[in-house]
Amino acid sequence: MTSSTLLLRLAAPLQAWGDHRAALDTRHTAPEPTKSGVIGLLAAALGRDRDEPLGQLADLTMGVRTDVPGTLLRDYHTVSDHRGIPLLSANLNAKGRQKPTSKPRYVRPTERFYLQDAAFLVGIHGPAGFMEEIAAAAKNPACLLGLGRRSCPPTFPLALGLTHTPLGEALEKHPWLASPHARSLFQKRNRGTAPGTIDVPATIEDPDGESVLNDQPLSYSFSKGRHTTRHVTHRLITLSTGFTPPPDAPAGEAHDPLALLGW
């Protein structure tokens, strides 16, 4: 069976990828897209209902390349009921309904964390025919898409195309996704002499991987178990920045930090 890799560009002013620290009053974000979040995005693009079995979607392999990590944004706000009644707690009764708080609370402070101005290259690998269906849905989604949360729509383009190359190789070959603004900041950080290459981290699904993530989706139904673990490997990928590298230092002027130690 032939297979393909779909490359997605996940970039936006704001992204938020839920992790195991999710709580009622504080919603954290992982530093990169989670598999449960990306598969959920693809399920929405296909028009799948939340209670539908994941089927082939759960069997897809994913890799993430962090081209621009972005910065962390903390959003503080409060929640109240417009009817002026006490808020409910996060605990459920036997009928599955929220219980009232032991002491009536009318205002609850909450925090939401987001990634600002981040850009990720995500590769999804699976059977060629199914990947063609997903690619078409990503370009013409059945539902509105969000990068982790509904309030975080992706910027254009989302789908970068299909390739028959393996997942890791596809992540290595695609050009750097940094925007002109991100490239400008990169150049300023390097005092106007930006290097010609940059090493970016990548997380690639691998059954023999040394790390374990708890973001393999099982179901998106509220009444069922939702995640399990998967193995990944971490690596650095060297990409061209498009900048002309600074000239080498003249002979005899190179600085050797170990020279003072007599090495």
N, C-alpha and C positions, 0 to 999 in steps of 0.2 A: 504494500500500500504506500503510495506516495504521500509525502507530508509537506507542509508549507509553514512559513513563519510570517505572521502578520505583525508589522511594526506600527506602534501607536505613539503619538506625541502627546504626552499629558503635560500641558503647560497652561497656566492661568494666573490671574492676579492672586487667587486664593485656592488652596487645596486642603483637604483634611482627610486623613486615612486612619480610621478608628483602630485601636489596638486593645490589648488585654486590660488596660487601665481605665476603660470606659466606666463612667459612673454617672449618676443622675445629675449631680451638681457640677461636675467637671468632665469635659470631653477633650481628651488629649488627641494628638495626631502622631502617627508613626513618621519617621523621617523620609520614608519613600512609600510608593503605592503598595498596598497589600494585595495578595491574590484574591481574597474574598471581595475586596473593593473593586478590583478590575473585572473579575468574573461577573459581579453584580452589574457593573456598567454594561458589559456585553449582553447580559440577559435582558436588560432594559432596552438596549438597542434592537434586540431580536423581538421585543414585545412579549417576553415571557411573563407570566403571572408569578407573584412571589411564592405561591404554594406549589408551583410546578416542580417536578423533579429536575435536577440539574442535568442529568444525562451526560452527553459528551462534554459539556462545559467543564464538569468537574475533572475530566481526564486530561485537559489541556495542560501543557507545560509553560511556565512563565519565567521571564528574565527581566530585570530592571537595571537600567543604566542611569545613574544620577549625573546628568550633565550640568545642571545648576541646582544646588541644594536649597536655595532660597533662605529666608530667615523666618524665625518663629514669631507669630503674632498672637498675643493674648487679648481676647475680647471679653470684657466684663459687662454683664447686664443683669437685670432682675426679671423675675417671672411673677405674675399675679393674675388672678381671675377677674375679668372685667365685670363680673356680677357682684364682686365684693365678698365672695364666700371664701372660707379657708381652703388652702391647697391640700391636695391628697398626697400621701406618702408613696414611696416606691414599692412598698409591700403589698402583696395581693392576698385576698381572702380565698376561701374554698371555691368560690364561684369565679375566680379569676379577675375580680374587680379590685381596684386600688383601695386600700384602707385609708381612713382619715389619719392625720398626724395625732399623736398622743396629746400634744399641746398645739392648739390651732395656730397655723402660720398663714399669714396673708401675703407675704412677700418672700421670695427665695432668691438669693444671689446665685448666679451661675457663671461659669467660665467656659469659654470655647477657645481652643487653640487651633491655629491654621499655619500652613506654610505659605509665605508670600513670595511671589515671583519665581517659583521653582519650575524646573523643566526636566522631565524624565522621558527617556526612550524605553518603551515597554515592548518586549517581544512575546508573542503568544504562538506556541507551536502545537500543531495537531494535524489530523488528516486533511489532505488538500481540498477535498470537496466541501467539508464543513468549514474550513478556514475561508473559502471563497464566499460562503453564505454569511459568515461573521463580518468579513471585510465589506460586503455590500451593505449590511445593516449598520456598520459603523459610519459609513458615508451617508446613509439615509435612515437614521434611527427611528424606531416606532414610538419611542418615548423620549422625553427630555432627559438629557444626560447630565450627571454631576460628578465631579472629581472627589468622591468620598461623601459629599453632602450635596443636597439639592441646591444649596445657595452658592455652589462653586461650579458654574458651567465651564466647560473646556473652551479654549480658544482654537481657532482654525489654523492649520488642518489637524484633525484628530487622527485619521487613518493615513499612514504614509505609504502603504502598499504591501503587497505580498512578495515573498521571495522563497525559493526552494532551498536556500542555504540553511544549515543547522542554526539553532537558536544562538549559541555562543558566537558563531562566526558572523551572524547577522548583526549582533550588537557591536561587534568589533568594526565592521565595515561602514556603518552609517555615519555620516558627518556629524560634527558637534552641533547640538541644538540650541546653543546659547543665542539669545536675541541680540540685536545691535546694542541695546542698553547694557546687557550683561557682559558683552565683549568689551564695551567701553570701561565698565567697572573693573574688569579683569586687567585691562591695560593700565588703569590708574593704580591698582594695587601693586603692579610691577614697575611703577615709576616710568611709564611710557615705553618701556622696552620689554613688552610681553614676549614670553618664550613661544617658539613655534609649535610646541606640543603641550598637552595637559593630560594628566593621569586622572581618570574619573572612576569612582567605585561602581562595581556591578554585583548584583545578587542574582544568581542563576540557579534554577531548580535542578537538583541533582540527587538521585536516590542514595548516592554514596557521599553526599555532602557532609561537612563537619559541623554545620549549624542546623538548628531546628527552629522553625517558625510555626506558631499556632494560628495560621490564617488560611488553611485549606478549607474551602466551604463545603458543607454537607447539605445544608438547606437554608433558605432565606425565610422560611415560615417561622412565625413567632412562637409556635407551639412545639417546635422540634429542636434537637441539638443542632448547632449551627456551624461549628468549626472543629477541625482536628489538626494534627501536625503534619509538616512536610519538611524534607531535608533540602538544604541549599548550600551552595558554595559561594564564597566571596572572592573577588579578584579586582585588580586594577586594569583598566583598558586605556591605552595611550592613543589620544586623538590629536589630529592637527587643529591648531587654533586659527590658522589662516594668517597669522602674524609672521613677519620676517624675524627670525631669531637674531638676537644681538650678536655682533661679531665676537669672535674668541679673543680673550685677553692676549696682548703681545707676549712673545716668548720671554720668559724670565720674570714676568709680573704676576703670574698666577699665584693665588694664595693657597697655601697648604696648611690647614688647621692643625695637623699632627707634627709639623716641623719642629715646634717648640719642645715636643716630647722626645725628639731625637729619633723618630721612627722613619 
